[in-house]
Amino acid sequence: MQSDMLLPRLSDIIARALDIRDSAVRLADDATVRQIDRLVQKLPGANLCWQLGTLHIASPSGGRYQVSRAGCDCLNAQRCGKRQCWHVALFELLLDLFETECDTADMQAEARPVALRIVDARRSCWASL
């Protein structure tokens, strides 16, 4: 199965996870700290595929899981709640990374015409000297 979206690099995912973990530690959110610790531990061995809004995870333990906005289908999620496993933390983290990437692209697109106008103005200014 091949992703229909380009997934971020592993290093970018882990960096964002550690940022979230730092915030959770400051807020004494132990559940989130445990969830992120598990994500950071398990992610390097997992295979990820994003298709039609669902994250498919082939876990290093051999399990295959699907995560969507409705939650995860793993056993831990069924026991503890659909939003408690590291798979859900990864899904939400990827959505956050995708949103940041889109926001950055929008800002670059909005800024480009202004930058081009400045370059043109400077070019015409230098040409008149």
N, C-alpha and C positions, 0 to 999 in steps of 0.2 A: 504494500500500500504506500502511496506517495502523498506527501502533504500538498494541499492546495494553497498553502501560505508558506512563505519562507520563515522558518523558525529562527529566533535569535541564537547567537553563539552561546555555547555552554558557559563560558566565562561571564558573559553579560547576564545570563539568568542567575548564576550563583552570586554575582555582585549585587544584583537587585534583591535577592533573597537575604543576603547578609545585612543589607540596609534595613529591610523590613524587620529582621531579627533584632537589630540594634534598637529600633523604635519599640519593639515589643518588650525588650528587657527594661528599657527606661520606664515603660508604662506598667511593668510588673504583670504582663499578659503571658502567663506561663503556658497556656494552651497553644498560643501562637508560636512561642519559642520552641516548644516540642515539635510542632508541625513543621517549622522551618528547618530545625535540626535534622529531622528525618528526610526532608526534601534534599538538603545539601548532601546528606549521606548516600541517598539512593539514586539521585539524578545522574551521576556520571555513568552508571551502568545501564540506564534505561534507554529504550528506543522510543522516540516520540514521532507522532504523525498527527497533523491537524487536518481534519476533513469536515466540511460543512458545519463548522461551529462546534465540533466535538473533538476533544483531544483523546487520541488513542495512545495508551502507554503500554509498552511491553517491559515489564519490570525485570530487574536482574534475577529475581526469585523464580521467574518463569510465568508469572501471572500476566494476564492481559486485561486491561481495564479501560473503561470509557468514561470520560468526564465531560459534562455539559453544564449549562447554567442550573439544571435541575439537581446536580450533584454527581456522585460517583457510584459505580456499581461494585466496588470492592467490598470484601467482608467487613473490614474495619468500619467503613461508612455505614453498612447495614446495621452493625452493632451499636455504634456510637453516634450516629447521625450522618446524614448525607454530606455534610460540609466539614467534617472533622479530619479527614485523611490528608496525607501529603500530596496526593494526586489533585485534590481540589485546590490546595495552596499553589501548586504549580500552574493549574489552569488559570486562576485569578491573577497570578504573577505574569503569565504570558499575555493575558488581556491588557494588563497595565502596561507592559512593554510595547504591545502593538499600538495602544492609544498614544503613548509617548512618541513613538515613531511617526504616527500620523500627525500629531501636533507639531512636531519638528518639521516635517515636510510642508505643512501648511504655512508655518512661519517663514520658511525659506522661500516658498513660492510668493508670499506676500512681500517679502523684503527684496526680492530680485529686481522688480521693475524700478524701485527707488535706487538701488545700487547701480543699475544700468544707466539711469538718468544722471547720476553723479559722475560716472565714468565718462559719459558723453559730454557733460558740461566741462569737465576738466580737460578732456581731449580738445574741445573747441577753444578753450582758454589758452592752452599751450600752443595750439596751431596759430593763434593770432599774434604770438610773440615774435 
